[in-house]
């Protein structure tokens, strides 16, 4: 039987859930759990980024990952123009990324 940390033993999880799944819960960092949740439930690029910033903690890495997921799904059109204008070197980074995706994979 798996030893359950105190935080889980006093939680609302059932005994069966704690025994079977506690290793999975303990092995996934909170930042990844929150990021995955926002990617799966968020409705927009801006809303998801703003929500993760409001939640505090490791917002830089979570925001970057969430932004990348939404941008991959919606392209540059999903990023507000006002955000692009405020990003230093946006045009240079965009040009370099366009060149990068054209490099053939060997």
N, CA, C and O atoms as a GROMACS GRO file, in nm:
protein
  424
    1UNK      N    1   0.084  -0.119   0.000
    1UNK     CA    2   0.000   0.000   0.000
    1UNK      C    3   0.088   0.124   0.000
    1UNK      O    4   0.190   0.128   0.068
    2UNK      N    5   0.048   0.223  -0.075
    2UNK     CA    6   0.122   0.348  -0.088
    2UNK      C    7   0.104   0.434   0.037
    2UNK      O    8  -0.006   0.443   0.092
    3UNK      N    9   0.212   0.496   0.080
    3UNK     CA   10   0.204   0.589   0.192
    3UNK      C   11   0.158   0.723   0.136
    3UNK      O   12   0.218   0.777   0.043
    4UNK      N   13   0.050   0.776   0.193
    4UNK     CA   14  -0.008   0.900   0.145
    4UNK      C   15   0.040   1.015   0.233
    4UNK      O   16   0.030   1.007   0.355
    5UNK      N   17   0.092   1.123   0.172
    5UNK     CA   18   0.131   1.239   0.253
    5UNK      C   19   0.011   1.297   0.326
    5UNK      O   20  -0.103   1.278   0.283
    6UNK      N   21   0.036   1.366   0.434
    6UNK     CA   22  -0.071   1.420   0.517
    6UNK      C   23  -0.168   1.507   0.437
    6UNK      O   24  -0.289   1.501   0.460
    7UNK      N   25  -0.116   1.587   0.345
    7UNK     CA   26  -0.204   1.676   0.269
    7UNK      C   27  -0.311   1.597   0.193
    7UNK      O   28  -0.424   1.644   0.179
    8UNK      N   29  -0.277   1.478   0.145
    8UNK     CA   30  -0.374   1.397   0.071
    8UNK      C   31  -0.461   1.315   0.165
    8UNK      O   32  -0.578   1.289   0.136
    9UNK      N   33  -0.404   1.274   0.277
    9UNK     CA   34  -0.483   1.190   0.367
    9UNK      C   35  -0.597   1.268   0.432
    9UNK      O   36  -0.695   1.209   0.475
   10UNK      N   37  -0.585   1.401   0.439
   10UNK     CA   38  -0.691   1.482   0.497
   10UNK      C   39  -0.778   1.547   0.390
   10UNK      O   40  -0.862   1.631   0.420
   11UNK      N   41  -0.758   1.507   0.266
   11UNK     CA   42  -0.833   1.568   0.156
   11UNK      C   43  -0.966   1.498   0.135
   11UNK      O   44  -1.004   1.409   0.211
   12UNK      N   45  -1.034   1.540   0.031
   12UNK     CA   46  -1.164   1.482  -0.001
   12UNK      C   47  -1.153   1.360  -0.089
   12UNK      O   48  -1.255   1.302  -0.126
   13UNK      N   49  -1.030   1.318  -0.124
   13UNK     CA   50  -1.014   1.200  -0.207
   13UNK      C   51  -1.059   1.075  -0.133
   13UNK      O   52  -1.038   1.063  -0.012
   14UNK      N   53  -1.119   0.983  -0.205
   14UNK     CA   54  -1.159   0.856  -0.144
   14UNK      C   55  -1.034   0.774  -0.115
   14UNK      O   56  -0.928   0.798  -0.173
   15UNK      N   57  -1.046   0.676  -0.025
   15UNK     CA   58  -0.932   0.591   0.007
   15UNK      C   59  -0.883   0.517  -0.117
   15UNK      O   60  -0.762   0.501  -0.136
   16UNK      N   61  -0.976   0.471  -0.200
   16UNK     CA   62  -0.937   0.398  -0.321
   16UNK      C   63  -0.857   0.490  -0.414
   16UNK      O   64  -0.755   0.449  -0.469
   17UNK      N   65  -0.903   0.613  -0.430
   17UNK     CA   66  -0.833   0.708  -0.517
   17UNK      C   67  -0.694   0.738  -0.463
   17UNK      O   68  -0.598   0.743  -0.540
   18UNK      N   69  -0.684   0.758  -0.332
   18UNK     CA   70  -0.554   0.789  -0.272
   18UNK      C   71  -0.457   0.674  -0.292
   18UNK      O   72  -0.339   0.697  -0.322
   19UNK      N   73  -0.503   0.552  -0.277
   19UNK     CA   74  -0.416   0.437  -0.289
   19UNK      C   75  -0.369   0.418  -0.433
   19UNK      O   76  -0.251   0.393  -0.457
   20UNK      N   77  -0.459   0.430  -0.528
   20UNK     CA   78  -0.427   0.403  -0.668
   20UNK      C   79  -0.354   0.519  -0.733
   20UNK      O   80  -0.258   0.497  -0.808
   21UNK      N   81  -0.396   0.641  -0.707
   21UNK     CA   82  -0.348   0.755  -0.786
   21UNK      C   83  -0.251   0.848  -0.715
   21UNK      O   84  -0.204   0.943  -0.777
   22UNK      N   85  -0.221   0.827  -0.590
   22UNK     CA   86  -0.140   0.926  -0.519
   22UNK      C   87  -0.001   0.941  -0.579
   22UNK      O   88   0.055   1.051  -0.577
   23UNK      N   89   0.056   0.835  -0.632
   23UNK     CA   90   0.188   0.847  -0.694
   23UNK      C   91   0.182   0.939  -0.814
   23UNK      O   92   0.276   1.015  -0.839
   24UNK      N   93   0.075   0.933  -0.890
   24UNK     CA   94   0.062   1.020  -1.006
   24UNK      C   95   0.044   1.165  -0.962
   24UNK      O   96   0.104   1.255  -1.022
   25UNK      N   97  -0.035   1.188  -0.860
   25UNK     CA   98  -0.057   1.324  -0.811
   25UNK      C   99   0.073   1.382  -0.758
   25UNK      O  100   0.106   1.498  -0.786
   26UNK      N  101   0.147   1.303  -0.682
   26UNK     CA  102   0.271   1.352  -0.623
   26UNK      C  103   0.378   1.376  -0.728
   26UNK      O  104   0.464   1.462  -0.710
   27UNK      N  105   0.374   1.301  -0.839
   27UNK     CA  106   0.480   1.308  -0.939
   27UNK      C  107   0.463   1.421  -1.039
   27UNK      O  108   0.556   1.448  -1.115
   28UNK      N  109   0.349   1.487  -1.044
   28UNK     CA  110   0.326   1.593  -1.140
   28UNK      C  111   0.333   1.727  -1.068
   28UNK      O  112   0.255   1.752  -0.976
   29UNK      N  113   0.426   1.813  -1.109
   29UNK     CA  114   0.438   1.944  -1.043
   29UNK      C  115   0.310   2.026  -1.056
   29UNK      O  116   0.238   2.016  -1.156
   30UNK      N  117   0.282   2.106  -0.956
   30UNK     CA  118   0.162   2.190  -0.956
   30UNK      C  119   0.155   2.283  -1.075
   30UNK      O  120   0.048   2.307  -1.130
   31UNK      N  121   0.271   2.336  -1.117
   31UNK     CA  122   0.272   2.426  -1.232
   31UNK      C  123   0.221   2.355  -1.357
   31UNK      O  124   0.148   2.415  -1.437
   32UNK      N  125   0.258   2.230  -1.374
   32UNK     CA  126   0.212   2.156  -1.491
   32UNK      C  127   0.062   2.126  -1.481
   32UNK      O  128  -0.009   2.134  -1.581
   33UNK      N  129   0.016   2.093  -1.362
   33UNK     CA  130  -0.127   2.066  -1.343
   33UNK      C  131  -0.209   2.191  -1.375
   33UNK      O  132  -0.310   2.181  -1.446
   34UNK      N  133  -0.168   2.306  -1.324
   34UNK     CA  134  -0.242   2.430  -1.350
   34UNK      C  135  -0.237   2.469  -1.497
   34UNK      O  136  -0.336   2.516  -1.552
   35UNK      N  137  -0.122   2.450  -1.560
   35UNK     CA  138  -0.107   2.482  -1.701
   35UNK      C  139  -0.198   2.394  -1.786
   35UNK      O  140  -0.268   2.442  -1.875
   36UNK      N  141  -0.196   2.265  -1.759
   36UNK     CA  142  -0.279   2.172  -1.834
   36UNK      C  143  -0.426   2.206  -1.816
   36UNK      O  144  -0.503   2.203  -1.912
   37UNK      N  145  -0.465   2.237  -1.694
   37UNK     CA  146  -0.604   2.274  -1.668
   37UNK      C  147  -0.644   2.396  -1.751
   37UNK      O  148  -0.751   2.396  -1.812
   38UNK      N  149  -0.560   2.498  -1.754
   38UNK     CA  150  -0.594   2.621  -1.827
   38UNK      C  151  -0.598   2.598  -1.977
   38UNK      O  152  -0.683   2.653  -2.046
   39UNK      N  153  -0.507   2.516  -2.029
   39UNK     CA  154  -0.506   2.486  -2.172
   39UNK      C  155  -0.634   2.410  -2.211
   39UNK      O  156  -0.691   2.434  -2.317
   40UNK      N  157  -0.677   2.320  -2.125
   40UNK     CA  158  -0.796   2.239  -2.156
   40UNK      C  159  -0.928   2.312  -2.133
   40UNK      O  160  -1.027   2.282  -2.198
   41UNK      N  161  -0.929   2.408  -2.040
   41UNK     CA  162  -1.055   2.473  -2.006
   41UNK      C  163  -1.062   2.620  -2.048
   41UNK      O  164  -1.170   2.678  -2.050
   42UNK      N  165  -0.949   2.679  -2.080
   42UNK     CA  166  -0.947   2.821  -2.117
   42UNK      C  167  -1.018   2.845  -2.249
   42UNK      O  168  -1.022   2.759  -2.336
   43UNK      N  169  -1.075   2.964  -2.261
   43UNK     CA  170  -1.153   2.994  -2.381
   43UNK      C  171  -1.079   3.082  -2.482
   43UNK      O  172  -1.119   3.088  -2.598
   44UNK      N  173  -0.973   3.149  -2.439
   44UNK     CA  174  -0.902   3.238  -2.531
   44UNK      C  175  -0.757   3.256  -2.487
   44UNK      O  176  -0.721   3.228  -2.373
   45UNK      N  177  -0.677   3.303  -2.580
   45UNK     CA  178  -0.537   3.332  -2.552
   45UNK      C  179  -0.525   3.432  -2.438
   45UNK      O  180  -0.460   3.406  -2.337
   46UNK      N  181  -0.589   3.548  -2.455
   46UNK     CA  182  -0.576   3.654  -2.355
   46UNK      C  183  -0.636   3.613  -2.221
   46UNK      O  184  -0.576   3.637  -2.116
   47UNK      N  185  -0.754   3.553  -2.224
   47UNK     CA  186  -0.819   3.512  -2.100
   47UNK      C  187  -0.737   3.411  -2.022
   47UNK      O  188  -0.727   3.418  -1.900
   48UNK      N  189  -0.678   3.315  -2.094
   48UNK     CA  190  -0.598   3.212  -2.028
   48UNK      C  191  -0.468   3.268  -1.972
   48UNK      O  192  -0.427   3.231  -1.862
   49UNK      N  193  -0.403   3.356  -2.046
   49UNK     CA  194  -0.280   3.418  -1.996
   49UNK      C  195  -0.311   3.504  -1.873
   49UNK      O  196  -0.240   3.498  -1.773
   50UNK      N  197  -0.417   3.583  -1.880
   50UNK     CA  198  -0.453   3.670  -1.767
   50UNK      C  199  -0.492   3.586  -1.645
   50UNK      O  200  -0.458   3.622  -1.532
   51UNK      N  201  -0.562   3.478  -1.666
   51UNK     CA  202  -0.603   3.392  -1.555
   51UNK      C  203  -0.482   3.331  -1.486
   51UNK      O  204  -0.476   3.325  -1.363
   52UNK      N  205  -0.386   3.284  -1.564
   52UNK     CA  206  -0.267   3.225  -1.501
   52UNK      C  207  -0.184   3.330  -1.429
   52UNK      O  208  -0.122   3.299  -1.328
   53UNK      N  209  -0.180   3.453  -1.479
   53UNK     CA  210  -0.107   3.560  -1.410
   53UNK      C  211  -0.173   3.594  -1.277
   53UNK      O  212  -0.105   3.620  -1.178
   54UNK      N  213  -0.306   3.592  -1.275
   54UNK     CA  214  -0.378   3.622  -1.150
   54UNK      C  215  -0.360   3.512  -1.046
   54UNK      O  216  -0.370   3.538  -0.926
   55UNK      N  217  -0.332   3.391  -1.090
   55UNK     CA  218  -0.322   3.280  -0.995
   55UNK      C  219  -0.193   3.284  -0.915
   55UNK      O  220  -0.184   3.220  -0.810
   56UNK      N  221  -0.093   3.358  -0.962
   56UNK     CA  222   0.033   3.369  -0.888
   56UNK      C  223   0.122   3.248  -0.905
   56UNK      O  224   0.091   3.157  -0.983
   57UNK      N  225   0.231   3.246  -0.834
   57UNK     CA  226   0.324   3.135  -0.843
   57UNK      C  227   0.415   3.148  -0.965
   57UNK      O  228   0.459   3.258  -0.998
   58UNK      N  229   0.441   3.039  -1.028
   58UNK     CA  230   0.535   3.032  -1.141
   58UNK      C  231   0.465   3.075  -1.271
   58UNK      O  232   0.449   2.995  -1.363
   59UNK      N  233   0.425   3.202  -1.277
   59UNK     CA  234   0.344   3.249  -1.389
   59UNK      C  235   0.422   3.262  -1.519
   59UNK      O  236   0.363   3.252  -1.627
   60UNK      N  237   0.551   3.283  -1.512
   60UNK     CA  238   0.630   3.302  -1.634
   60UNK      C  239   0.630   3.174  -1.718
   60UNK      O  240   0.597   3.178  -1.837
   61UNK      N  241   0.667   3.063  -1.659
   61UNK     CA  242   0.672   2.939  -1.736
   61UNK      C  243   0.532   2.891  -1.776
   61UNK      O  244   0.513   2.842  -1.887
   62UNK      N  245   0.435   2.907  -1.686
   62UNK     CA  246   0.298   2.866  -1.720
   62UNK      C  247   0.243   2.951  -1.831
   62UNK      O  248   0.181   2.899  -1.924
   63UNK      N  249   0.263   3.082  -1.824
   63UNK     CA  250   0.214   3.172  -1.927
   63UNK      C  251   0.277   3.144  -2.062
   63UNK      O  252   0.210   3.149  -2.165
   64UNK      N  253   0.406   3.114  -2.062
   64UNK     CA  254   0.475   3.081  -2.186
   64UNK      C  255   0.420   2.956  -2.250
   64UNK      O  256   0.398   2.952  -2.371
   65UNK      N  257   0.397   2.854  -2.169
   65UNK     CA  258   0.345   2.728  -2.222
   65UNK      C  259   0.201   2.745  -2.271
   65UNK      O  260   0.166   2.697  -2.378
   66UNK      N  261   0.119   2.812  -2.192
   66UNK     CA  262  -0.021   2.835  -2.230
   66UNK      C  263  -0.026   2.918  -2.359
   66UNK      O  264  -0.103   2.887  -2.450
   67UNK      N  265   0.055   3.022  -2.364
   67UNK     CA  266   0.059   3.106  -2.484
   67UNK      C  267   0.101   3.027  -2.606
   67UNK      O  268   0.044   3.045  -2.714
   68UNK      N  269   0.200   2.941  -2.591
   68UNK     CA  270   0.245   2.859  -2.703
   68UNK      C  271   0.135   2.764  -2.751
   68UNK      O  272   0.117   2.745  -2.871
   69UNK      N  273   0.062   2.706  -2.657
   69UNK     CA  274  -0.046   2.614  -2.695
   69UNK      C  275  -0.157   2.686  -2.770
   69UNK      O  276  -0.202   2.638  -2.874
   70UNK      N  277  -0.200   2.800  -2.719
   70UNK     CA  278  -0.306   2.875  -2.786
   70UNK      C  279  -0.259   2.933  -2.918
   70UNK      O  280  -0.335   2.936  -3.015
   71UNK      N  281  -0.134   2.979  -2.925
   71UNK     CA  282  -0.080   3.032  -3.050
   71UNK      C  283  -0.068   2.921  -3.155
   71UNK      O  284  -0.092   2.945  -3.273
   72UNK      N  285  -0.030   2.801  -3.112
   72UNK     CA  286  -0.022   2.690  -3.206
   72UNK      C  287  -0.160   2.656  -3.261
   72UNK      O  288  -0.173   2.617  -3.377
   73UNK      N  289  -0.261   2.672  -3.181
   73UNK     CA  290  -0.398   2.641  -3.223
   73UNK      C  291  -0.457   2.752  -3.310
   73UNK      O  292  -0.524   2.724  -3.409
   74UNK      N  293  -0.433   2.878  -3.274
   74UNK     CA  294  -0.500   2.990  -3.339
   74UNK      C  295  -0.408   3.078  -3.424
   74UNK      O  296  -0.457   3.167  -3.494
   75UNK      N  297  -0.279   3.054  -3.420
   75UNK     CA  298  -0.186   3.138  -3.496
   75UNK      C  299  -0.170   3.275  -3.434
   75UNK      O  300  -0.216   3.301  -3.323
   76UNK      N  301  -0.104   3.363  -3.508
   76UNK     CA  302  -0.077   3.498  -3.457
   76UNK      C  303  -0.203   3.581  -3.442
   76UNK      O  304  -0.206   3.678  -3.367
   77UNK      N  305  -0.309   3.542  -3.514
   77UNK     CA  306  -0.434   3.617  -3.506
   77UNK      C  307  -0.495   3.613  -3.366
   77UNK      O  308  -0.572   3.701  -3.329
   78UNK      N  309  -0.460   3.511  -3.288
   78UNK     CA  310  -0.513   3.499  -3.152
   78UNK      C  311  -0.446   3.590  -3.052
   78UNK      O  312  -0.497   3.609  -2.942
   79UNK      N  313  -0.332   3.646  -3.088
   79UNK     CA  314  -0.259   3.735  -2.999
   79UNK      C  315  -0.302   3.879  -3.029
   79UNK      O  316  -0.294   3.922  -3.144
   80UNK      N  317  -0.348   3.953  -2.929
   80UNK     CA  318  -0.393   4.090  -2.953
   80UNK      C  319  -0.282   4.179  -3.008
   80UNK      O  320  -0.166   4.168  -2.967
   81UNK      N  321  -0.316   4.265  -3.102
   81UNK     CA  322  -0.218   4.357  -3.161
   81UNK      C  323  -0.154   4.445  -3.054
   81UNK      O  324  -0.035   4.477  -3.064
   82UNK      N  325  -0.230   4.484  -2.954
   82UNK     CA  326  -0.174   4.569  -2.848
   82UNK      C  327  -0.062   4.497  -2.773
   82UNK      O  328   0.035   4.559  -2.729
   83UNK      N  329  -0.076   4.364  -2.757
   83UNK     CA  330   0.029   4.286  -2.691
   83UNK      C  331   0.151   4.276  -2.781
   83UNK      O  332   0.264   4.285  -2.733
   84UNK      N  333   0.128   4.258  -2.911
   84UNK     CA  334   0.241   4.250  -3.005
   84UNK      C  335   0.319   4.382  -3.006
   84UNK      O  336   0.442   4.381  -3.007
   85UNK      N  337   0.247   4.494  -3.005
   85UNK     CA  338   0.311   4.625  -3.008
   85UNK      C  339   0.396   4.652  -2.884
   85UNK      O  340   0.496   4.723  -2.891
   86UNK      N  341   0.356   4.594  -2.771
   86UNK     CA  342   0.429   4.617  -2.646
   86UNK      C  343   0.546   4.520  -2.627
   86UNK      O  344   0.624   4.535  -2.534
   87UNK      N  345   0.558   4.422  -2.715
   87UNK     CA  346   0.664   4.322  -2.704
   87UNK      C  347   0.790   4.372  -2.774
   87UNK      O  348   0.789   4.398  -2.894
   88UNK      N  349   0.898   4.384  -2.699
   88UNK     CA  350   1.024   4.430  -2.757
   88UNK      C  351   1.070   4.331  -2.864
   88UNK      O  352   1.062   4.210  -2.845
   89UNK      N  353   1.117   4.383  -2.975
   89UNK     CA  354   1.171   4.302  -3.084
   89UNK      C  355   1.071   4.203  -3.143
   89UNK      O  356   1.110   4.101  -3.199
   90UNK      N  357   0.942   4.234  -3.132
   90UNK     CA  358   0.840   4.142  -3.184
   90UNK      C  359   0.862   4.112  -3.333
   90UNK      O  360   0.856   3.997  -3.375
   91UNK      N  361   0.887   4.217  -3.412
   91UNK     CA  362   0.903   4.197  -3.556
   91UNK      C  363   1.022   4.107  -3.586
   91UNK      O  364   1.014   4.020  -3.673
   92UNK      N  365   1.133   4.128  -3.516
   92UNK     CA  366   1.252   4.046  -3.537
   92UNK      C  367   1.227   3.901  -3.499
   92UNK      O  368   1.264   3.809  -3.572
   93UNK      N  369   1.164   3.880  -3.385
   93UNK     CA  370   1.136   3.744  -3.339
   93UNK      C  371   1.039   3.676  -3.435
   93UNK      O  372   1.055   3.557  -3.465
   94UNK      N  373   0.940   3.748  -3.483
   94UNK     CA  374   0.844   3.692  -3.577
   94UNK      C  375   0.913   3.652  -3.708
   94UNK      O  376   0.888   3.544  -3.761
   95UNK      N  377   0.999   3.739  -3.760
   95UNK     CA  378   1.071   3.707  -3.883
   95UNK      C  379   1.160   3.584  -3.866
   95UNK      O  380   1.164   3.497  -3.952
   96UNK      N  381   1.231   3.578  -3.754
   96UNK     CA  382   1.318   3.462  -3.728
   96UNK      C  383   1.236   3.333  -3.713
   96UNK      O  384   1.277   3.228  -3.761
   97UNK      N  385   1.122   3.341  -3.648
   97UNK     CA  386   1.040   3.221  -3.631
   97UNK      C  387   0.983   3.174  -3.765
   97UNK      O  388   0.970   3.053  -3.787
   98UNK      N  389   0.950   3.268  -3.854
   98UNK     CA  390   0.902   3.230  -3.987
   98UNK      C  391   1.011   3.158  -4.065
   98UNK      O  392   0.983   3.061  -4.136
   99UNK      N  393   1.135   3.203  -4.052
   99UNK     CA  394   1.247   3.136  -4.117
   99UNK      C  395   1.270   2.998  -4.056
   99UNK      O  396   1.299   2.901  -4.127
  100UNK      N  397   1.257   2.990  -3.925
  100UNK     CA  398   1.280   2.864  -3.854
  100UNK      C  399   1.185   2.754  -3.900
  100UNK      O  400   1.228   2.640  -3.921
  101UNK      N  401   1.059   2.786  -3.916
  101UNK     CA  402   0.962   2.682  -3.954
  101UNK      C  403   0.979   2.638  -4.099
  101UNK      O  404   0.925   2.535  -4.139
  102UNK      N  405   1.054   2.714  -4.178
  102UNK     CA  406   1.079   2.677  -4.317
  102UNK      C  407   1.199   2.587  -4.334
  102UNK      O  408   1.222   2.535  -4.443
  103UNK      N  409   1.277   2.567  -4.230
  103UNK     CA  410   1.394   2.481  -4.237
  103UNK      C  411   1.347   2.337  -4.251
  103UNK      O  412   1.270   2.289  -4.168
  104UNK      N  413   1.393   2.267  -4.355
  104UNK     CA  414   1.348   2.128  -4.374
  104UNK      C  415   1.407   2.037  -4.266
  104UNK      O  416   1.523   2.050  -4.227
  105UNK      N  417   1.325   1.946  -4.221
  105UNK     CA  418   1.370   1.846  -4.124
  105UNK      C  419   1.437   1.732  -4.199
  105UNK      O  420   1.386   1.684  -4.300
  106UNK      N  421   1.550   1.689  -4.150
  106UNK     CA  422   1.625   1.583  -4.217
  106UNK      C  423   1.596   1.451  -4.152
  106UNK      O  424   1.650   1.348  -4.195
   0.00000   0.00000   0.00000
